[in-house]
Structure formats: structure tokens, C-alpha cells
Amino acid sequence: MDLLELQKRVGGGLLCFPVTHFDADLHFDPEGYRRHIDWLLGHRPAALFAAGGTGEFFSLGLEEYGDVIKAAVEVSGGRTPVIAGCGYGTVMATDFAKAAEAAGADALLLLPPYLLRSEQEGLYRHFKAVCGSVGLGIIVYNRDNAILQPDTLMRLAASCPNLIGFKDGHGDIELLTRIRHMLGDRLIYIGGMPTAELFATPYRAAGISTYSSAVFNFIPECAKEFFSAVLDDDHARTTALLKSFFLPYLEIRNRCNGYAVSIVKAGLRVVGRDAGPVRAPITDLTAAEHGELAAIIDRMT
């Protein structure tokens, strides 16, 4: 897909990052995953982040990762761009990037490198190497131990023609404003905070017009309704949805590390679209928490 067309399509609507399905023995469940991708596409996301953070990229081996991306690409059939999660150290990240390209992905979401905090020069070299290893469009994910400064991002944009986007999971509005001022329309800008709906309104004011929604996995109509309300500056509707669903949801999500992923799989289980358990080291919600989540979802459906 042409990079300009890719930017236009990814930046043109609500994004979804599907979970990765596992069976009871924690093996990848390709048929369950394919059914889920097809169901999501029926709700018309602007793009899919396959094997991203919510898709448990961090727990996938290289071979099964390729299977996940290939399945998403095949089911999508060009209906929407497929953006593959990618990360770890530079050597491993390039291996995953090449596997995603071979599987037919349209773009990569570059997650932070493994473990270490790095200087800006090191981050520049890392992201530049991965960008240079493939011909895919690249979106860098600004979060955790990979917080890019405007000058570094400008250098990357100048040296990597296939760098098409910047996704923020850090939440520093001042930094975002500086980046938007310096980079302008060179990149698309995507909100990427956990439960992005909580940040959608201030991010929009900072020039970020879209975001990736985890709850799209199990209540896509609610996710789309909230997104439309944000675009329409309908503060009464966004406030009502925050109060009735997102804030109670957030209260459960924040109880344990890793629940940002686990609660999405729990939501799918609640609505009868079970995607299986999460893989260690994260853990599933307790039975009591499932009940709490079911009551919250019931109010929305």
C-alpha cells in the first residue's frame, strides 16, 4: 500500500488492536482469532494493530507471531490496513519486522526496546535500523523506556522515508505539542494511552485526531459512539460514557499490573466471544472481577 494512502487510512478513523486468541493449553488458536478479526472488520475500524500490546506481542515466539500476522492479513483481505506490533532489541526487532513484512503486513508499530533505558542517540540508531530493515510503513510508539524528543523524531523523519506515524503512550501534552509544532503533517499522530478514551479529548486539543481502542474488541458500538462524540465535541455524551462505563472499567483495570490486557480478554468472555486466557507473566481477572465487569458491560449493551 502506498505510504501516503496508508497514512490517510490509518489517520482517518478509530483504530483497534485485537487480542490474540489462545486455547486452554495457551497455544495460538488461529480459527478463533480469524473469526474475531472478521467480526471486528464488520464494525469498520480504520486499521488493526495485530499482535500489539493488547495482542500480547511480548509473549509470542517468532514463528507463531508470523502466523498471527498472516491470519490477520488474510482475513482482512485489504479491507483495512494491518499494522503489526514489533519490538525487543535491535536484532530481534528486525527479525520480527521482516517476519511481519513476509506475512503481508502493511505497517509496523515499533514498541520500546527491551528492558533498558537509552539515550536519544541510542533510540535514534535503534529505530533507524528497524526502519531500514523493511519497506513497510513504520509507526513509533512513544512510551515507557522509549520517550523520543522532538529533535530525535525529526532526525528519524528525515532519514527514514517509511516513518509514517507517532503513537503516544506517555501522556505528556507539552511534549506532544512541541512534536506537533516541529513535525507538522510529516507524520500521523495516534493516541496510545491504556484505555485511550480517558485521554481522547485533551489529545484532540493537542492535535491528535485518532486513537486505538482496546474496548473495541468486545463493545465496538460503544467504542465508536465515544469516538464520534469526541469528534463532534459532544462533551455531554463523552462525560456520560466516561461515568457509566470507562471510569468503573478503569477501577478494575488499575488493580493489578497487566490488567490492561487481561480485562479486554475478560470483556470478550463476558460478551460470549471467549479468546482464551492470557499468558504469563500477566494474570487473568478473578471470578469476582469478572462479575463486576459483566455488570458494567450489561449497562452498555
C-alpha angles and dihedrals in degrees: 000000000000110000095233091050089047091053091049094050097044093046094045103078151350116323129214132202108199124212119247113245121233130182125229090278091052094250119141110271104211097180094050089047093049092051090050094050090050091050092049092049088056086066091054108235114189090235141347124234100210117198092003126142094294087043089060095243088166091065099046127101119225096254096048089043088061089050091052094050093044091052092051092048094048095049092044091054091188094307090121135358117271114217115193124213114238134178153118123100121339098267094047093041091056089049090054091044092054091046090053091049091050090050091055103255117164096215146353132241105212109214121198118287117262121286104318130100109224140194119251092258091055092048090049092053092045097050092040091054093052092045090051094050096068142027094230125114111264131215116188117216111220107206148102110000095358108068108158120208120219095254091052092048090048090053091050092048090051095048100036114057090184093059100110107160153026121214117192124212095156102077100216104143092187091056091046091052092051092048093048090048093050101039099033114174094346089100139028114241122220131186110233108169116133106272089011093196089078089063100034098102099048090041090054089053087054091055101265106130102180142032142183116259122210094188088060083083094071109010103031095160091056090047091051092046091054092047091051091049090053092051090048093047087237096162093172091059096043090048092050093050092046090052098044100040121357100052095047088045090051091052090062095040093055096054097085138021109259096024090116084077100029095054091056092056088045089053090054090050090051093054093047098258100109114192095183129246129317120255124246138294087048120059136218125251117270121254090255092052090050088057092050092049092047090055091051093048092046089062090056100046 
